[in-house]
Amino acid sequence: MRFLLDGMLGKLARWLRMIGYECTYMNDCEDHELLTIAKRDSLILLTSDAELYRTAVARGIESLLVEGRTETERLASLAERYRLNLRIDTTISRCPLCGWQLREASKGDVESVVPPATFKVYQTFWVCTNPKCAKVYWQGSHWKRIEQTLASAKKILDRKEQTKPIARTRRALEPGTRQSASAIGTASREQVSRNE
């Protein structure tokens, strides 16, 4: 699964790369260019621009209108739609800056480029395989915030997953609906009353 993100979704592109997805982030393209690239390269277009989203759908381009106030909400929405794995696996993670793959590096490989205190404290490092980038990463103090964000996104996703069958049953029980609760058959009365 490969994504193309418009200029308003730079942070989301970094998150997707960290969890291992190939993303192209275009912050200097016109809408027609984004549509052409998405179609030509079979990329899923992610945008927060409703007009661009509608145009993409009308042209048969796989697209998602990304909504949510926070990156956590946006990640949960994407994970729901595309079944993304919301965890960092360093064997598939990509460089958040350029999108190239990372490789584990020995301490000797990074000694000259990381701060001395960091070199002393941390044992494991990763380097971007893009020679023009070559950024070095380690599980520093920011790692806890990254894991908290992903855990929060999973919680949002879990809550959505738990309420889906119940929401369908509630709609079926509403006056004026054509389906009966037995036709839906996704939640018992006990489940509905527990969640009200």
N, C-alpha and C positions, 0 to 999 in steps of 0.2 A: 504494500500500500504506500503510495507516494502522494505527497501533498504540494499544492501551490498556495501560498498565503499572500494576501494583498498587503499593502503598506501599513495598514492599521493593526496588523497582528504580529509584529516583530517578537514580542515576548512569548507569544504562543508558539511561534516557530522554534524558539530556543528550547522550550519545554518539550516539544515533540521530538526534537533532535536528541535531547538528553535521554528520553525513554526509548530511543532507537529507531525512530521513523525518519525516512528521507523526506526532506522539506526543501522547497525552493521558496525563498522569501524575496518578493519584488516590491521595493518601496519607492521605485521611481518609474513605474509603468502606468500607462493609460489602461482603462478598462478593456478596450478592444485588444490590446496586446496580451493582457492576462488571459482573456478568452481564447485567443489564438494559441498561446503556449499550452494552456490546459488541454485543449482539444488535440493539438498536435502530439503532445507527449503523454497523453492519457493520464493526466494528473487530476486529483480531486481538488477542486477549487474551494478554499476556505476564505470567507469574506465576512465583514460586518456591515457591508454596504448592501442594503436590501435591493436596490435597483440592479446592481451587478449580479446578485444572486438570481433574481428573476430572469435576467437576460441569459445567464448560464443555463438555467433549467430549460428555458424556451429553446435553446440551441442543442439540448441533449447532452450537456456537460455535467458530469457528476459534481455536485456542489453542496455546500452546507452554509447556511446563514448562521454565523457564530454569534451567539448571544450570551449574555452573562456580564455581570459587573466586575468580576474578579477572574484571575487566571484559573483559580480553583474551579469556579463554576464553568468556565469555558472548557477546561480539561474534562470535567465530568460529562458535559454535553457531547464532546467528541467521543469519549469512551463509550457512551451510551449508543451513539449512532454507528460507530465503526468497530466496536468491541476492542478498544485499545487496552493494552496491558499497562496499567498505571504504576509501574515500578521501574527503577533503574537497574539495568543489567549491564555491567561495564563491558561485557563481551560484545554487546551490540550498540552501546551508546555512541552517539555522534557528537562531534564538536558543536556546542551551542552557537558558536560564532559563525562558522563557515559550512557546517554540515558534513564534513568529511568524517570518516571513521576514526576512532581512537585506538591506540595500541598501548598495552602496558609497557612501561619503561623501567629500566633498572635505575637505582639511585645514582649510579655513576653517570648515566646518560643525562640526568637533569641537574646535577650538582651546580653547574655553572649558571643555570638560569632561574633557579628558585631562591628565595631569601634564605639565608643561613639558618635562621630559627625554624623555618618550615622544613628544611632539609633534615634538621636534627630530630624533629618531633615525628614526622610522618615517614612511613616505610614504603607505601605504595603510591605510584604516580602513573598517570596516563598522558600520552602526547598525541596531539592531532597529527594525522598522517599527511595532511596538506603541507608541503614544504613552505608555501607562502604564509601559512598561519603558524604551525608548530607550537601552538599554545599548550602549556603544561597544566594538568589538573591533578588535584588530590582531594581527599575527603576531609576538608577543613571544617571550620566552625559553621560555615554555610550549609553543610551537609544535613544538619538537623532540620533546618528550615525547608530544605528541598523535600525531605522525607515527610515533614508535617503537611506541606502543601499537597503532596500526592495522597497522603492518608485522608486528608479532608476531602479531596476530590472523590476518593473511593467511597467515603461515607455518604456524600451527596448521591452518588450513583446507586449505592445500596438502598438508600431511602426511596429513590425513584423506582427501582426494581421491585421493592416490597409493596409499593402502593399501586402499581400498574393493574394487577388483577382486581383489586378492590375498587379502583376507580371505574373500571369497566362494569363491574357488578352494580355499583351505585347508579351509573348512568342507565343501566337496564331497568333498575327499580323505579326510576323517576317517572312520574305520570306523563303520558303522551309519547313514551318511547315504544317502538314496535317490538323490540326484543324483550323476552322475559329473562329473569335471572337464571332459570333453568337452561335457557338456550346459551347463555354465556358460560355458566358452570365453572367459574374460576375462583370463587371464594365462598366459603360457608357463611351462614348468618353470624356465627360466633366471630369469624374474622372481621366482618364488616362492623359489628358492634364494638369489638375490641379496639378498632382503629378510629372510631368516631370521636 
